[in-house]
Amino acid sequence: MESTAALAPGTPLTQPALERARLDVDRLYRSRGFNAVEVAAGAQPADDQPVADVRIQIHEGPRQVVREVTTAGRTRTKPSIVARALGI
């Protein structure tokens, strides 16, 4: 995930970079079937230094997988053509 590299220790912290990292993590989880994932990102500034600790909190939720694919309304097209178009 390229944008999370912008949050590496020693790099400047910006709100847009923090939000991009949060969205990247969210997108990654959703692409793996975690459709209810909740991702929060925040930064806690240090009291005595110009640095901050970044925290990304993830609540995965259940992972979903496809159990079955059905089609309806097909009258002229062969089932094999529809299956091929769906990649199944």
Backbone as a ProteinNet text record, in pm:
[ID]
protein_1_A
[PRIMARY]
MESTAALAPGTPLTQPALERARLDVDRLYRSRGFNAVEVAAGAQPADDQPVADVRIQIHEGPRQVVREVTTAGRTRTKPSIVARALGI
[TERTIARY]
84.1	0	88.4	95.2	188.8	163.4	38	14.7	45.5	38.6	73.6	222.3	303.4	446.4	470.1	375.7	386.8	375.7	334.4	321.7	437.4	543.9	659.8	723	783.4	850.7	950.8	945.7	1036.6	980	868	807.1	706.9	682.8	584.6	444.8	370.8	234.7	137.2	53.9	-51.4	-184.8	-291.2	-424.8	-462.3	-432.5	-464.2	-391.2	-265.6	-192.2	-254.1	-297.8	-362.3	-493.3	-570.1	-697.2	-672.9	-571.7	-540.1	-502.5	-425.2	-386.3	-508.8	-599.7	-722.5	-804.7	-818.3	-894.2	-826.2	-693.7	-620.5	-643.8	-638.9	-662.6	-806.1	-901.4	-1042.1	-1060.3	-1001.7	-1012.7	-951.8	-837.2	-771.6	-861.5	-916.5	-1004.2	-1128.4	-1189.9	-1310.4	-1279.6	-1162.1	-1125.9	-1106.5	-1090.2	-1072.6	-1198.6	-1311.8	-1440	-1489.2	-1418.6	-1462.1	-1546.9	-1671.5	-1756.5	-1808.6	-1800.3	-1846.9	-1730.1	-1611	-1493.3	-1512.5	-1459.6	-1456.7	-1311.6	-1263.5	-1124.7	-1122.9	-1053.9	-1037.2	-888.7	-853.2	-712.5	-703.7	-602.1	-582.6	-436.4	-404.9	-268	-270.7	-180.2	-166.2	-34.2	-39.5	84.9	154.2	285.7	363.2	359.9	364.9	358.8	484	599	723.5	808.7	758.1	835	742	796.6	713.6	690.8	644	616.8	478.1	427.5	296.9	300.8	220.4	202	74.3	84.1	-31	-88.4	-220.6	-288.7	-398.4	-396.3	-501	-571.6	-699.7	-778.7	-871.8	-873.3	-950.1	-1045.5	-1172.7	-1272.8	-1314.5	-1265.9	-1284.6	-1430	-1503.5	-1636.2	-1622.7	-1733	-1726.6	-1675.4	-1604.2	-1558.3	-1666.5	-1700	-1803.5	-1741.3	-1795	-1754.6	-1880.2	-1866.6	-1979.7	-2013.9	-2138.1	-2182.9	-2238.5	-2315.5	-2380.7	-2412.5	-2407.2	-2446.5	-2557.9	-2670.9	-2781.4	-2816.4	-2871.4	-2915.6	-3063.1	-3131.4	-3274.4	-3302.7	-3405.4	-3448.2	-3379.2	-3287.2	-3214.8	-3308.2	-3333.3	-3420	-3349.5	-3251.3	-3187.1	-3040.5	-2980	-2836.7	-2811.4	-2714.7	-2680.5	-2621.9	-2652.7	-2596.4	-2444.4	-2378.5	-2232.3	-2175.3	-2246	-2200.3	-2210	-2320.3	-2337.7	-2231.3	-2209.2	-2107.1	-1970.1	-1937.3	-1806.2	-1793.5	-1899.9	-1897.4	-1878.8	-1931.4	-1916.5	-1785.4	-1714.1	-1587.3	-1606	-1715.7	-1740.4	-1746.4
-117.1	0	123	187.5	297.1	415.8	457	578.5	561.4	439.2	421.9	444.3	430.9	458.6	605.1	690.8	832.5	854.8	753.1	763.4	696	668.7	602.9	695.8	637.1	720.3	816.5	940.8	1042.7	1126.3	1083.1	1160.5	1260.5	1371.1	1468.7	1406.5	1440.3	1391.1	1495.5	1454.7	1542.6	1471	1547	1488.6	1415	1469.6	1394.3	1259.5	1253.3	1126	1026.8	1074.4	987.9	932.4	1016.5	971.4	875.4	900	805.9	669.7	668.8	541.7	468.6	541.3	479.4	419.6	494.5	445	324.7	325.5	211.6	85.1	97.1	-19.4	-67.2	25.5	-9.1	-83	-29.2	-89.2	-229.7	-246.8	-377.4	-481	-447.4	-541.6	-573.6	-471.8	-496	-584.5	-569	-651.9	-798	-823.4	-960.2	-1015.4	-947	-999.9	-947.5	-852.8	-795.2	-671	-693.8	-586.2	-494.4	-537	-454.8	-395.2	-395	-345.3	-199.1	-166.7	-28.3	6.4	112.6	154.4	299.3	321.6	457.4	487.2	610.4	651.4	781.7	791.4	912.9	931.4	1050	1080.9	1147.6	1105.8	1161.8	1236.9	1369.1	1445.9	1422.5	1422.3	1412.9	1547.9	1545.6	1669.7	1755.4	1689.6	1764.4	1762.8	1701.7	1694.2	1716.8	1761.3	1784	1654.1	1550.2	1421.3	1375.4	1276.1	1219.7	1069.1	998.7	855.3	833.4	758.1	728.4	594.3	590.7	465.9	439.5	319.6	276.2	159.7	178.4	75.9	9.2	-124.5	-202.2	-296	-288.3	-386.2	-459.6	-582.9	-655.2	-689.3	-734.8	-787.4	-922.7	-982.7	-1115.3	-1108.1	-1211.8	-1222.8	-1294.9	-1242.4	-1301.7	-1363.2	-1478.6	-1545	-1579.3	-1592.8	-1625.9	-1773.4	-1801.4	-1939.8	-1990.7	-1906.6	-1951.3	-1831.3	-1851.2	-1748.4	-1806	-1737.1	-1780.4	-1666.9	-1700.8	-1600.2	-1621.8	-1516	-1523.6	-1442.3	-1478.6	-1403.4	-1441.3	-1536	-1578.3	-1663.3	-1618.9	-1695.9	-1734.3	-1655	-1681.7	-1721.3	-1688.4	-1711.7	-1840.8	-1918.4	-2045.1	-2019.7	-2106.9	-2091.5	-2085.5	-2158.9	-2159.2	-2022.8	-1949.9	-1816.5	-1719	-1728	-1642	-1676.1	-1804.3	-1847.4	-1797.7	-1805.4	-1758.6	-1608	-1532.6	-1387.2	-1350.1	-1432.5	-1407.4	-1462.8	-1537.9	-1594.6	-1712.4	-1785.4	-1903	-2030.4
0	0	0	-109.6	-130.2	-38.2	-19	57.8	205.5	259.9	400.5	421.5	317.5	329	361.4	325.3	358	508.5	582.6	727.4	799.2	730.6	791.7	894.5	997.7	1098.2	1033.5	1078.2	1026.6	914	855.5	747.6	805.7	736.6	785.2	791.3	895.6	913	860.2	765.2	714.5	727	742.5	752.9	624.2	505	382.7	375.6	418.8	416.2	513.9	629.1	727.5	672.3	605.7	547.2	430.9	348.6	239.7	295.6	402.5	464.3	517	580.7	631.8	518	410	295	229.6	223.2	165.9	247.7	379.5	465.3	448	445.2	424.7	292	186.6	53	49.8	116.5	121.3	187.7	302.7	372.7	291.2	232.1	151.4	30.9	-28.9	-144.3	-104.4	24.7	74.2	139.8	118.6	164	297.7	358	485	455.2	414.2	366.3	475.9	601.3	713	791.8	734.5	805.7	846.2	962.6	1008.8	1039.8	978.8	996.4	1044.4	1153.4	1206	1214.3	1186.5	1193.8	1270.2	1352.1	1429.2	1463.6	1512.4	1551.3	1688.1	1773.4	1907.4	1915.3	1921.3	1930.5	2064.4	2061.3	2184.4	2254.5	2387.4	2464.6	2451	2444	2453.5	2327.1	2220.2	2095.7	1976.9	1864	1745.2	1666.2	1734	1671	1714	1643.9	1676.9	1654.6	1732.1	1713.5	1634.4	1525.2	1440.3	1482.3	1492.6	1528.5	1426.3	1370.3	1278.6	1345	1375.7	1443.9	1343.7	1346.7	1249.2	1321.9	1286	1328.6	1201.1	1186	1060	1030.7	1128.1	1101.3	1033.4	995.3	932.7	789.3	750.6	611	532	416.4	332.5	208.1	168.8	45.1	-33.7	-161.8	-247.7	-230.5	-198.1	-185.2	-317.8	-386.1	-508.4	-595.9	-726.8	-822.1	-907.6	-911	-996.1	-1091	-1204.9	-1300.3	-1326.3	-1361.4	-1391.2	-1516.3	-1587.8	-1704.1	-1833.9	-1827.4	-1946.5	-2032.2	-2157.5	-2246.2	-2376.9	-2419.9	-2548	-2536.1	-2425.9	-2412	-2335.8	-2382.8	-2317.7	-2179.3	-2083.2	-1948.5	-1947.8	-2036.4	-2039.2	-2078.3	-2163.4	-2204.1	-2086	-2013.1	-1895.5	-1790.3	-1767.7	-1669.4	-1709.1	-1835.7	-1882.7	-1861.9	-1888	-1870.7	-1723.1	-1633.6	-1489.9	-1434.7	-1515.2	-1468.7	-1375.3	-1393	-1307.5	-1388.1
[MASK]
++++++++++++++++++++++++++++++++++++++++++++++++++++++++++++++++++++++++++++++++++++++++

